[in-house]
Amino acid sequence: MHKATIQLEGLSCPSCQQKIDKAVKSVNGVDKDSVKVLFNSGKVKLNFDSGVGSIEDIEKAITVQGYEVLKSQVKAI
């Protein structure tokens, strides 16, 4: 399992938060209960199984929704 913190650009409204939450939870390997979209800081925090999904898959799910990923940090847990 890995823990990811993703910094986003363009997170400006509560509906943006819901779109990102839904997109990230749809990625295979993401622990759906761990997903937290932090509206005020423009971050997404989550845990995922790197044997099933990748940080690139998660980033792509976000960018397809029209949001820019500025930086991602991944740590093994």
PyMOL Python script that loads the backbone (N, CA, C, O; Angstrom):
from pymol import cmd

cmd.read_pdbstr("""\
ATOM      1  N   MET A   1       0.845  -1.175   0.000  1.00  0.00           N
ATOM      2  CA  MET A   1       0.000   0.000   0.000  1.00  0.00           C
ATOM      3  C   MET A   1       0.893   1.241   0.000  1.00  0.00           C
ATOM      4  O   MET A   1       1.970   1.250   0.596  1.00  0.00           O
ATOM      5  N   HIS A   2       0.430   2.268  -0.669  1.00  0.00           N
ATOM      6  CA  HIS A   2       1.138   3.538  -0.718  1.00  0.00           C
ATOM      7  C   HIS A   2       0.192   4.663  -0.344  1.00  0.00           C
ATOM      8  O   HIS A   2      -1.019   4.579  -0.548  1.00  0.00           O
ATOM      9  N   LYS A   3       0.773   5.719   0.209  1.00  0.00           N
ATOM     10  CA  LYS A   3       0.020   6.916   0.565  1.00  0.00           C
ATOM     11  C   LYS A   3       0.431   8.012  -0.409  1.00  0.00           C
ATOM     12  O   LYS A   3       1.620   8.235  -0.635  1.00  0.00           O
ATOM     13  N   ALA A   4      -0.559   8.697  -0.988  1.00  0.00           N
ATOM     14  CA  ALA A   4      -0.264   9.757  -1.951  1.00  0.00           C
ATOM     15  C   ALA A   4      -0.875  11.070  -1.498  1.00  0.00           C
ATOM     16  O   ALA A   4      -1.977  11.112  -0.952  1.00  0.00           O
ATOM     17  N   THR A   5      -0.128  12.147  -1.739  1.00  0.00           N
ATOM     18  CA  THR A   5      -0.630  13.506  -1.576  1.00  0.00           C
ATOM     19  C   THR A   5      -0.425  14.186  -2.919  1.00  0.00           C
ATOM     20  O   THR A   5       0.695  14.260  -3.424  1.00  0.00           O
ATOM     21  N   ILE A   6      -1.513  14.682  -3.492  1.00  0.00           N
ATOM     22  CA  ILE A   6      -1.476  15.281  -4.823  1.00  0.00           C
ATOM     23  C   ILE A   6      -1.896  16.740  -4.714  1.00  0.00           C
ATOM     24  O   ILE A   6      -2.983  17.050  -4.226  1.00  0.00           O
ATOM     25  N   GLN A   7      -1.016  17.641  -5.179  1.00  0.00           N
ATOM     26  CA  GLN A   7      -1.313  19.079  -5.178  1.00  0.00           C
ATOM     27  C   GLN A   7      -1.941  19.449  -6.514  1.00  0.00           C
ATOM     28  O   GLN A   7      -1.405  19.126  -7.574  1.00  0.00           O
ATOM     29  N   LEU A   8      -3.088  20.133  -6.453  1.00  0.00           N
ATOM     30  CA  LEU A   8      -3.835  20.477  -7.659  1.00  0.00           C
ATOM     31  C   LEU A   8      -3.884  21.972  -7.912  1.00  0.00           C
ATOM     32  O   LEU A   8      -3.721  22.781  -6.998  1.00  0.00           O
ATOM     33  N   GLU A   9      -4.110  22.321  -9.163  1.00  0.00           N
ATOM     34  CA  GLU A   9      -4.372  23.691  -9.591  1.00  0.00           C
ATOM     35  C   GLU A   9      -5.816  23.733 -10.063  1.00  0.00           C
ATOM     36  O   GLU A   9      -6.270  22.819 -10.750  1.00  0.00           O
ATOM     37  N   GLY A  10      -6.539  24.780  -9.702  1.00  0.00           N
ATOM     38  CA  GLY A  10      -7.879  24.975 -10.245  1.00  0.00           C
ATOM     39  C   GLY A  10      -9.010  24.407  -9.420  1.00  0.00           C
ATOM     40  O   GLY A  10     -10.135  24.301  -9.908  1.00  0.00           O
ATOM     41  N   LEU A  11      -8.739  24.039  -8.183  1.00  0.00           N
ATOM     42  CA  LEU A  11      -9.790  23.528  -7.302  1.00  0.00           C
ATOM     43  C   LEU A  11     -10.478  24.739  -6.675  1.00  0.00           C
ATOM     44  O   LEU A  11      -9.993  25.290  -5.687  1.00  0.00           O
ATOM     45  N   SER A  12     -11.613  25.154  -7.253  1.00  0.00           N
ATOM     46  CA  SER A  12     -12.187  26.444  -6.863  1.00  0.00           C
ATOM     47  C   SER A  12     -13.616  26.401  -6.340  1.00  0.00           C
ATOM     48  O   SER A  12     -14.147  27.440  -5.946  1.00  0.00           O
ATOM     49  N   CYS A  13     -14.254  25.241  -6.323  1.00  0.00           N
ATOM     50  CA  CYS A  13     -15.645  25.209  -5.870  1.00  0.00           C
ATOM     51  C   CYS A  13     -15.989  23.828  -5.310  1.00  0.00           C
ATOM     52  O   CYS A  13     -15.305  22.848  -5.605  1.00  0.00           O
ATOM     53  N   PRO A  14     -17.051  23.752  -4.499  1.00  0.00           N
ATOM     54  CA  PRO A  14     -17.437  22.454  -3.924  1.00  0.00           C
ATOM     55  C   PRO A  14     -17.780  21.398  -4.976  1.00  0.00           C
ATOM     56  O   PRO A  14     -17.542  20.212  -4.747  1.00  0.00           O
ATOM     57  N   SER A  15     -18.328  21.799  -6.111  1.00  0.00           N
ATOM     58  CA  SER A  15     -18.634  20.798  -7.143  1.00  0.00           C
ATOM     59  C   SER A  15     -17.350  20.230  -7.743  1.00  0.00           C
ATOM     60  O   SER A  15     -17.324  19.079  -8.180  1.00  0.00           O
ATOM     61  N   CYS A  16     -16.276  21.039  -7.764  1.00  0.00           N
ATOM     62  CA  CYS A  16     -14.968  20.543  -8.215  1.00  0.00           C
ATOM     63  C   CYS A  16     -14.506  19.426  -7.283  1.00  0.00           C
ATOM     64  O   CYS A  16     -13.990  18.399  -7.724  1.00  0.00           O
ATOM     65  N   GLN A  17     -14.699  19.647  -6.008  1.00  0.00           N
ATOM     66  CA  GLN A  17     -14.310  18.676  -4.992  1.00  0.00           C
ATOM     67  C   GLN A  17     -15.023  17.345  -5.224  1.00  0.00           C
ATOM     68  O   GLN A  17     -14.405  16.284  -5.140  1.00  0.00           O
ATOM     69  N   GLN A  18     -16.305  17.401  -5.512  1.00  0.00           N
ATOM     70  CA  GLN A  18     -17.082  16.183  -5.741  1.00  0.00           C
ATOM     71  C   GLN A  18     -16.637  15.463  -7.007  1.00  0.00           C
ATOM     72  O   GLN A  18     -16.558  14.234  -7.023  1.00  0.00           O
ATOM     73  N   LYS A  19     -16.342  16.217  -8.076  1.00  0.00           N
ATOM     74  CA  LYS A  19     -15.887  15.599  -9.330  1.00  0.00           C
ATOM     75  C   LYS A  19     -14.571  14.860  -9.134  1.00  0.00           C
ATOM     76  O   LYS A  19     -14.400  13.742  -9.620  1.00  0.00           O
ATOM     77  N   ILE A  20     -13.641  15.490  -8.418  1.00  0.00           N
ATOM     78  CA  ILE A  20     -12.337  14.876  -8.187  1.00  0.00           C
ATOM     79  C   ILE A  20     -12.481  13.647  -7.291  1.00  0.00           C
ATOM     80  O   ILE A  20     -11.861  12.615  -7.547  1.00  0.00           O
ATOM     81  N   ASP A  21     -13.290  13.755  -6.255  1.00  0.00           N
ATOM     82  CA  ASP A  21     -13.530  12.630  -5.351  1.00  0.00           C
ATOM     83  C   ASP A  21     -14.043  11.421  -6.131  1.00  0.00           C
ATOM     84  O   ASP A  21     -13.537  10.311  -5.965  1.00  0.00           O
ATOM     85  N   LYS A  22     -15.027  11.633  -6.963  1.00  0.00           N
ATOM     86  CA  LYS A  22     -15.616  10.548  -7.759  1.00  0.00           C
ATOM     87  C   LYS A  22     -14.597   9.965  -8.743  1.00  0.00           C
ATOM     88  O   LYS A  22     -14.513   8.747  -8.899  1.00  0.00           O
ATOM     89  N   ALA A  23     -13.824  10.830  -9.405  1.00  0.00           N
ATOM     90  CA  ALA A  23     -12.839  10.374 -10.389  1.00  0.00           C
ATOM     91  C   ALA A  23     -11.746   9.532  -9.734  1.00  0.00           C
ATOM     92  O   ALA A  23     -11.375   8.478 -10.252  1.00  0.00           O
ATOM     93  N   VAL A  24     -11.231   9.996  -8.597  1.00  0.00           N
ATOM     94  CA  VAL A  24     -10.156   9.275  -7.912  1.00  0.00           C
ATOM     95  C   VAL A  24     -10.656   7.924  -7.399  1.00  0.00           C
ATOM     96  O   VAL A  24      -9.953   6.919  -7.506  1.00  0.00           O
ATOM     97  N   LYS A  25     -11.859   7.900  -6.848  1.00  0.00           N
ATOM     98  CA  LYS A  25     -12.413   6.650  -6.324  1.00  0.00           C
ATOM     99  C   LYS A  25     -12.692   5.627  -7.419  1.00  0.00           C
ATOM    100  O   LYS A  25     -12.824   4.438  -7.131  1.00  0.00           O
ATOM    101  N   SER A  26     -12.785   6.069  -8.667  1.00  0.00           N
ATOM    102  CA  SER A  26     -13.050   5.146  -9.771  1.00  0.00           C
ATOM    103  C   SER A  26     -11.798   4.408 -10.248  1.00  0.00           C
ATOM    104  O   SER A  26     -11.903   3.456 -11.021  1.00  0.00           O
ATOM    105  N   VAL A  27     -10.620   4.835  -9.798  1.00  0.00           N
ATOM    106  CA  VAL A  27      -9.360   4.221 -10.234  1.00  0.00           C
ATOM    107  C   VAL A  27      -9.144   2.907  -9.481  1.00  0.00           C
ATOM    108  O   VAL A  27      -9.254   2.855  -8.256  1.00  0.00           O
ATOM    109  N   ASN A  28      -8.837   1.849 -10.229  1.00  0.00           N
ATOM    110  CA  ASN A  28      -8.552   0.541  -9.623  1.00  0.00           C
ATOM    111  C   ASN A  28      -7.379   0.646  -8.663  1.00  0.00           C
ATOM    112  O   ASN A  28      -6.363   1.267  -8.976  1.00  0.00           O
ATOM    113  N   GLY A  29      -7.522   0.040  -7.498  1.00  0.00           N
ATOM    114  CA  GLY A  29      -6.454   0.013  -6.510  1.00  0.00           C
ATOM    115  C   GLY A  29      -6.557   1.092  -5.451  1.00  0.00           C
ATOM    116  O   GLY A  29      -5.868   1.018  -4.434  1.00  0.00           O
ATOM    117  N   VAL A  30      -7.408   2.101  -5.664  1.00  0.00           N
ATOM    118  CA  VAL A  30      -7.556   3.178  -4.687  1.00  0.00           C
ATOM    119  C   VAL A  30      -8.429   2.695  -3.529  1.00  0.00           C
ATOM    120  O   VAL A  30      -9.500   2.124  -3.736  1.00  0.00           O
ATOM    121  N   ASP A  31      -7.951   2.935  -2.309  1.00  0.00           N
ATOM    122  CA  ASP A  31      -8.739   2.649  -1.107  1.00  0.00           C
ATOM    123  C   ASP A  31      -9.777   3.766  -0.985  1.00  0.00           C
ATOM    124  O   ASP A  31      -9.463   4.870  -0.542  1.00  0.00           O
ATOM    125  N   LYS A  32     -11.004   3.469  -1.380  1.00  0.00           N
ATOM    126  CA  LYS A  32     -12.055   4.485  -1.474  1.00  0.00           C
ATOM    127  C   LYS A  32     -12.325   5.192  -0.149  1.00  0.00           C
ATOM    128  O   LYS A  32     -12.664   6.375  -0.138  1.00  0.00           O
ATOM    129  N   ASP A  33     -12.179   4.484   0.959  1.00  0.00           N
ATOM    130  CA  ASP A  33     -12.414   5.089   2.277  1.00  0.00           C
ATOM    131  C   ASP A  33     -11.320   6.080   2.674  1.00  0.00           C
ATOM    132  O   ASP A  33     -11.519   6.894   3.576  1.00  0.00           O
ATOM    133  N   SER A  34     -10.175   6.016   2.012  1.00  0.00           N
ATOM    134  CA  SER A  34      -9.051   6.882   2.381  1.00  0.00           C
ATOM    135  C   SER A  34      -9.036   8.202   1.609  1.00  0.00           C
ATOM    136  O   SER A  34      -8.277   9.105   1.961  1.00  0.00           O
ATOM    137  N   VAL A  35      -9.851   8.333   0.574  1.00  0.00           N
ATOM    138  CA  VAL A  35      -9.796   9.516  -0.299  1.00  0.00           C
ATOM    139  C   VAL A  35     -10.332  10.739   0.438  1.00  0.00           C
ATOM    140  O   VAL A  35     -11.454  10.746   0.944  1.00  0.00           O
ATOM    141  N   LYS A  36      -9.483  11.783   0.482  1.00  0.00           N
ATOM    142  CA  LYS A  36      -9.880  13.052   1.078  1.00  0.00           C
ATOM    143  C   LYS A  36      -9.467  14.173   0.128  1.00  0.00           C
ATOM    144  O   LYS A  36      -8.281  14.364  -0.143  1.00  0.00           O
ATOM    145  N   VAL A  37     -10.456  14.911  -0.375  1.00  0.00           N
ATOM    146  CA  VAL A  37     -10.188  16.066  -1.224  1.00  0.00           C
ATOM    147  C   VAL A  37     -10.237  17.284  -0.310  1.00  0.00           C
ATOM    148  O   VAL A  37     -11.287  17.626   0.234  1.00  0.00           O
ATOM    149  N   LEU A  38      -9.094  17.929  -0.148  1.00  0.00           N
ATOM    150  CA  LEU A  38      -8.977  19.075   0.755  1.00  0.00           C
ATOM    151  C   LEU A  38      -9.130  20.356  -0.055  1.00  0.00           C
ATOM    152  O   LEU A  38      -8.174  20.864  -0.640  1.00  0.00           O
ATOM    153  N   PHE A  39     -10.349  20.858  -0.071  1.00  0.00           N
ATOM    154  CA  PHE A  39     -10.737  21.990  -0.910  1.00  0.00           C
ATOM    155  C   PHE A  39      -9.873  23.228  -0.643  1.00  0.00           C
ATOM    156  O   PHE A  39      -9.366  23.836  -1.585  1.00  0.00           O
ATOM    157  N   ASN A  40      -9.703  23.603   0.619  1.00  0.00           N
ATOM    158  CA  ASN A  40      -8.991  24.842   0.949  1.00  0.00           C
ATOM    159  C   ASN A  40      -7.513  24.817   0.586  1.00  0.00           C
ATOM    160  O   ASN A  40      -6.949  25.848   0.219  1.00  0.00           O
ATOM    161  N   SER A  41      -6.886  23.661   0.682  1.00  0.00           N
ATOM    162  CA  SER A  41      -5.458  23.575   0.366  1.00  0.00           C
ATOM    163  C   SER A  41      -5.197  23.071  -1.050  1.00  0.00           C
ATOM    164  O   SER A  41      -4.048  23.045  -1.491  1.00  0.00           O
ATOM    165  N   GLY A  42      -6.246  22.669  -1.768  1.00  0.00           N
ATOM    166  CA  GLY A  42      -6.074  22.190  -3.141  1.00  0.00           C
ATOM    167  C   GLY A  42      -5.327  20.872  -3.221  1.00  0.00           C
ATOM    168  O   GLY A  42      -4.553  20.650  -4.152  1.00  0.00           O
ATOM    169  N   LYS A  43      -5.554  19.992  -2.247  1.00  0.00           N
ATOM    170  CA  LYS A  43      -4.849  18.711  -2.210  1.00  0.00           C
ATOM    171  C   LYS A  43      -5.823  17.547  -2.182  1.00  0.00           C
ATOM    172  O   LYS A  43      -6.968  17.666  -1.747  1.00  0.00           O
ATOM    173  N   VAL A  44      -5.321  16.414  -2.663  1.00  0.00           N
ATOM    174  CA  VAL A  44      -6.034  15.146  -2.538  1.00  0.00           C
ATOM    175  C   VAL A  44      -5.095  14.201  -1.800  1.00  0.00           C
ATOM    176  O   VAL A  44      -3.925  14.071  -2.159  1.00  0.00           O
ATOM    177  N   LYS A  45      -5.614  13.543  -0.766  1.00  0.00           N
ATOM    178  CA  LYS A  45      -4.834  12.549  -0.027  1.00  0.00           C
ATOM    179  C   LYS A  45      -5.560  11.221  -0.128  1.00  0.00           C
ATOM    180  O   LYS A  45      -6.785  11.164  -0.026  1.00  0.00           O
ATOM    181  N   LEU A  46      -4.795  10.151  -0.329  1.00  0.00           N
ATOM    182  CA  LEU A  46      -5.396   8.830  -0.491  1.00  0.00           C
ATOM    183  C   LEU A  46      -4.366   7.739  -0.319  1.00  0.00           C
ATOM    184  O   LEU A  46      -3.160   7.983  -0.344  1.00  0.00           O
ATOM    185  N   ASN A  47      -4.864   6.534  -0.143  1.00  0.00           N
ATOM    186  CA  ASN A  47      -4.030   5.334  -0.128  1.00  0.00           C
ATOM    187  C   ASN A  47      -4.402   4.499  -1.346  1.00  0.00           C
ATOM    188  O   ASN A  47      -5.560   4.462  -1.761  1.00  0.00           O
ATOM    189  N   PHE A  48      -3.399   3.828  -1.912  1.00  0.00           N
ATOM    190  CA  PHE A  48      -3.673   2.964  -3.053  1.00  0.00           C
ATOM    191  C   PHE A  48      -2.723   1.786  -3.081  1.00  0.00           C
ATOM    192  O   PHE A  48      -1.622   1.840  -2.532  1.00  0.00           O
ATOM    193  N   ASP A  49      -3.166   0.723  -3.728  1.00  0.00           N
ATOM    194  CA  ASP A  49      -2.385  -0.496  -3.899  1.00  0.00           C
ATOM    195  C   ASP A  49      -1.634  -0.374  -5.216  1.00  0.00           C
ATOM    196  O   ASP A  49      -2.234  -0.446  -6.288  1.00  0.00           O
ATOM    197  N   SER A  50      -0.318  -0.190  -5.135  1.00  0.00           N
ATOM    198  CA  SER A  50       0.483   0.020  -6.345  1.00  0.00           C
ATOM    199  C   SER A  50       0.595  -1.238  -7.200  1.00  0.00           C
ATOM    200  O   SER A  50       1.066  -1.174  -8.336  1.00  0.00           O
ATOM    201  N   GLY A  51       0.173  -2.372  -6.670  1.00  0.00           N
ATOM    202  CA  GLY A  51       0.144  -3.593  -7.466  1.00  0.00           C
ATOM    203  C   GLY A  51      -1.056  -3.646  -8.396  1.00  0.00           C
ATOM    204  O   GLY A  51      -1.093  -4.445  -9.331  1.00  0.00           O
ATOM    205  N   VAL A  52      -2.038  -2.790  -8.134  1.00  0.00           N
ATOM    206  CA  VAL A  52      -3.270  -2.762  -8.924  1.00  0.00           C
ATOM    207  C   VAL A  52      -3.357  -1.484  -9.755  1.00  0.00           C
ATOM    208  O   VAL A  52      -3.696  -1.532 -10.937  1.00  0.00           O
ATOM    209  N   GLY A  53      -3.053  -0.343  -9.138  1.00  0.00           N
ATOM    210  CA  GLY A  53      -3.112   0.948  -9.831  1.00  0.00           C
ATOM    211  C   GLY A  53      -1.827   1.719  -9.591  1.00  0.00           C
ATOM    212  O   GLY A  53      -0.988   1.313  -8.787  1.00  0.00           O
ATOM    213  N   SER A  54      -1.680   2.832 -10.290  1.00  0.00           N
ATOM    214  CA  SER A  54      -0.465   3.636 -10.152  1.00  0.00           C
ATOM    215  C   SER A  54      -0.828   5.095  -9.912  1.00  0.00           C
ATOM    216  O   SER A  54      -1.966   5.513 -10.129  1.00  0.00           O
ATOM    217  N   ILE A  55       0.156   5.856  -9.460  1.00  0.00           N
ATOM    218  CA  ILE A  55      -0.060   7.290  -9.265  1.00  0.00           C
ATOM    219  C   ILE A  55      -0.379   7.947 -10.608  1.00  0.00           C
ATOM    220  O   ILE A  55      -1.140   8.914 -10.664  1.00  0.00           O
ATOM    221  N   GLU A  56       0.196   7.428 -11.677  1.00  0.00           N
ATOM    222  CA  GLU A  56      -0.095   7.974 -13.014  1.00  0.00           C
ATOM    223  C   GLU A  56      -1.563   7.773 -13.380  1.00  0.00           C
ATOM    224  O   GLU A  56      -2.178   8.654 -13.981  1.00  0.00           O
ATOM    225  N   ASP A  57      -2.128   6.620 -13.020  1.00  0.00           N
ATOM    226  CA  ASP A  57      -3.556   6.363 -13.271  1.00  0.00           C
ATOM    227  C   ASP A  57      -4.423   7.364 -12.511  1.00  0.00           C
ATOM    228  O   ASP A  57      -5.413   7.870 -13.040  1.00  0.00           O
ATOM    229  N   ILE A  58      -4.044   7.641 -11.276  1.00  0.00           N
ATOM    230  CA  ILE A  58      -4.798   8.578 -10.437  1.00  0.00           C
ATOM    231  C   ILE A  58      -4.684   9.993 -10.996  1.00  0.00           C
ATOM    232  O   ILE A  58      -5.678  10.712 -11.092  1.00  0.00           O
ATOM    233  N   GLU A  59      -3.461  10.388 -11.365  1.00  0.00           N
ATOM    234  CA  GLU A  59      -3.256  11.721 -11.945  1.00  0.00           C
ATOM    235  C   GLU A  59      -4.060  11.886 -13.231  1.00  0.00           C
ATOM    236  O   GLU A  59      -4.652  12.940 -13.464  1.00  0.00           O
ATOM    237  N   LYS A  60      -4.082  10.854 -14.062  1.00  0.00           N
ATOM    238  CA  LYS A  60      -4.828  10.922 -15.318  1.00  0.00           C
ATOM    239  C   LYS A  60      -6.323  11.091 -15.056  1.00  0.00           C
ATOM    240  O   LYS A  60      -6.990  11.859 -15.749  1.00  0.00           O
ATOM    241  N   ALA A  61      -6.854  10.380 -14.061  1.00  0.00           N
ATOM    242  CA  ALA A  61      -8.275  10.502 -13.715  1.00  0.00           C
ATOM    243  C   ALA A  61      -8.608  11.938 -13.317  1.00  0.00           C
ATOM    244  O   ALA A  61      -9.708  12.420 -13.588  1.00  0.00           O
ATOM    245  N   ILE A  62      -7.668  12.616 -12.679  1.00  0.00           N
ATOM    246  CA  ILE A  62      -7.873  14.010 -12.268  1.00  0.00           C
ATOM    247  C   ILE A  62      -7.761  14.950 -13.467  1.00  0.00           C
ATOM    248  O   ILE A  62      -8.604  15.830 -13.642  1.00  0.00           O
ATOM    249  N   THR A  63      -6.730  14.772 -14.292  1.00  0.00           N
ATOM    250  CA  THR A  63      -6.532  15.682 -15.428  1.00  0.00           C
ATOM    251  C   THR A  63      -7.639  15.552 -16.467  1.00  0.00           C
ATOM    252  O   THR A  63      -7.982  16.535 -17.124  1.00  0.00           O
ATOM    253  N   VAL A  64      -8.203  14.361 -16.628  1.00  0.00           N
ATOM    254  CA  VAL A  64      -9.324  14.167 -17.557  1.00  0.00           C
ATOM    255  C   VAL A  64     -10.522  15.019 -17.126  1.00  0.00           C
ATOM    256  O   VAL A  64     -11.330  15.422 -17.962  1.00  0.00           O
ATOM    257  N   GLN A  65     -10.634  15.288 -15.837  1.00  0.00           N
ATOM    258  CA  GLN A  65     -11.719  16.124 -15.319  1.00  0.00           C
ATOM    259  C   GLN A  65     -11.443  17.617 -15.519  1.00  0.00           C
ATOM    260  O   GLN A  65     -12.302  18.451 -15.228  1.00  0.00           O
ATOM    261  N   GLY A  66     -10.247  17.957 -16.015  1.00  0.00           N
ATOM    262  CA  GLY A  66      -9.923  19.350 -16.307  1.00  0.00           C
ATOM    263  C   GLY A  66      -9.110  20.061 -15.240  1.00  0.00           C
ATOM    264  O   GLY A  66      -9.042  21.290 -15.233  1.00  0.00           O
ATOM    265  N   TYR A  67      -8.497  19.313 -14.343  1.00  0.00           N
ATOM    266  CA  TYR A  67      -7.695  19.904 -13.274  1.00  0.00           C
ATOM    267  C   TYR A  67      -6.231  19.554 -13.481  1.00  0.00           C
ATOM    268  O   TYR A  67      -5.901  18.451 -13.917  1.00  0.00           O
ATOM    269  N   GLU A  68      -5.359  20.499 -13.165  1.00  0.00           N
ATOM    270  CA  GLU A  68      -3.929  20.301 -13.361  1.00  0.00           C
ATOM    271  C   GLU A  68      -3.296  19.756 -12.089  1.00  0.00           C
ATOM    272  O   GLU A  68      -3.509  20.285 -10.998  1.00  0.00           O
ATOM    273  N   VAL A  69      -2.516  18.693 -12.242  1.00  0.00           N
ATOM    274  CA  VAL A  69      -1.746  18.136 -11.129  1.00  0.00           C
ATOM    275  C   VAL A  69      -0.409  18.865 -11.096  1.00  0.00           C
ATOM    276  O   VAL A  69       0.361  18.802 -12.054  1.00  0.00           O
ATOM    277  N   LEU A  70      -0.135  19.555  -9.994  1.00  0.00           N
ATOM    278  CA  LEU A  70       1.120  20.290  -9.864  1.00  0.00           C
ATOM    279  C   LEU A  70       2.250  19.411  -9.354  1.00  0.00           C
ATOM    280  O   LEU A  70       3.384  19.501  -9.825  1.00  0.00           O
ATOM    281  N   LYS A  71       1.928  18.554  -8.380  1.00  0.00           N
ATOM    282  CA  LYS A  71       2.965  17.725  -7.761  1.00  0.00           C
ATOM    283  C   LYS A  71       2.305  16.553  -7.047  1.00  0.00           C
ATOM    284  O   LYS A  71       1.222  16.691  -6.477  1.00  0.00           O
ATOM    285  N   SER A  72       2.958  15.413  -7.082  1.00  0.00           N
ATOM    286  CA  SER A  72       2.481  14.237  -6.351  1.00  0.00           C
ATOM    287  C   SER A  72       3.606  13.694  -5.492  1.00  0.00           C
ATOM    288  O   SER A  72       4.753  13.603  -5.930  1.00  0.00           O
ATOM    289  N   GLN A  73       3.264  13.335  -4.264  1.00  0.00           N
ATOM    290  CA  GLN A  73       4.212  12.679  -3.372  1.00  0.00           C
ATOM    291  C   GLN A  73       3.634  11.320  -3.005  1.00  0.00           C
ATOM    292  O   GLN A  73       2.464  11.209  -2.639  1.00  0.00           O
ATOM    293  N   VAL A  74       4.466  10.287  -3.105  1.00  0.00           N
ATOM    294  CA  VAL A  74       4.021   8.931  -2.797  1.00  0.00           C
ATOM    295  C   VAL A  74       4.993   8.317  -1.794  1.00  0.00           C
ATOM    296  O   VAL A  74       6.211   8.384  -1.963  1.00  0.00           O
ATOM    297  N   LYS A  75       4.428   7.720  -0.746  1.00  0.00           N
ATOM    298  CA  LYS A  75       5.242   7.046   0.269  1.00  0.00           C
ATOM    299  C   LYS A  75       4.667   5.663   0.521  1.00  0.00           C
ATOM    300  O   LYS A  75       3.449   5.481   0.543  1.00  0.00           O
ATOM    301  N   ALA A  76       5.541   4.696   0.707  1.00  0.00           N
ATOM    302  CA  ALA A  76       5.097   3.351   1.081  1.00  0.00           C
ATOM    303  C   ALA A  76       4.619   3.378   2.527  1.00  0.00           C
ATOM    304  O   ALA A  76       5.218   4.031   3.381  1.00  0.00           O
ATOM    305  N   ILE A  77       3.526   2.655   2.786  1.00  0.00           N
ATOM    306  CA  ILE A  77       3.026   2.575   4.171  1.00  0.00           C
ATOM    307  C   ILE A  77       2.883   1.124   4.590  1.00  0.00           C
ATOM    308  O   ILE A  77       2.477   0.844   5.718  1.00  0.00           O
TER     309      ILE A  77
END
""", "prot")
cmd.dss("prot")
cmd.show_as("cartoon", "prot")
cmd.util.cbc("prot")
cmd.orient("prot")
